[in-house]
């Protein structure tokens, strides 16, 4: 998988979502769903 926690791809995804670090415990269910949608959508670009 191309999205290891410290990878450039993962960092880019966080920036696209307006975040600087991955803190799932602070995400609302909607934010978590949007993050996963973004993650799944970006897999096609790898």
C-alpha positions as CSV (number, residue, x, y, z in Angstrom):
1,X,0.0,0.0,0.0
2,X,1.4,3.4,-0.9
3,X,0.1,5.2,2.2
4,X,2.5,4.4,5.0
5,X,2.1,6.8,7.8
6,X,5.2,8.8,7.1
7,X,5.1,8.6,3.3
8,X,5.0,11.6,1.0
9,X,1.6,10.3,-0.4
10,X,0.1,10.1,3.0
11,X,1.4,13.6,3.9
12,X,-0.1,15.0,0.7
13,X,-3.4,13.4,1.5
14,X,-3.5,14.9,4.9
15,X,-2.8,18.4,3.4
16,X,-5.6,17.9,0.9
17,X,-7.9,17.2,3.9
18,X,-6.6,20.3,5.7
19,X,-4.7,18.5,8.4
20,X,-1.1,18.2,9.4
21,X,-1.2,14.9,11.2
22,X,-3.4,11.8,11.3
23,X,-5.5,11.9,14.5
24,X,-8.4,9.6,14.0
25,X,-9.6,9.9,17.6
26,X,-10.3,13.5,17.0
27,X,-12.2,13.0,13.7
28,X,-16.0,13.1,13.5
29,X,-17.6,10.1,11.7
30,X,-18.1,12.4,8.7
31,X,-14.5,13.5,8.6
32,X,-13.3,9.9,8.9
33,X,-15.6,8.8,6.1
34,X,-14.3,11.7,3.9
35,X,-10.7,10.8,4.7
36,X,-11.3,7.2,3.7
37,X,-13.1,8.2,0.5
38,X,-10.1,10.4,-0.3
39,X,-7.7,7.6,0.5
40,X,-9.6,5.1,-1.7
41,X,-9.9,7.6,-4.5
42,X,-6.2,8.4,-4.5
43,X,-5.2,4.8,-4.7
44,X,-6.1,4.9,-8.4
45,X,-3.4,7.5,-8.9
46,X,-0.5,5.5,-7.5
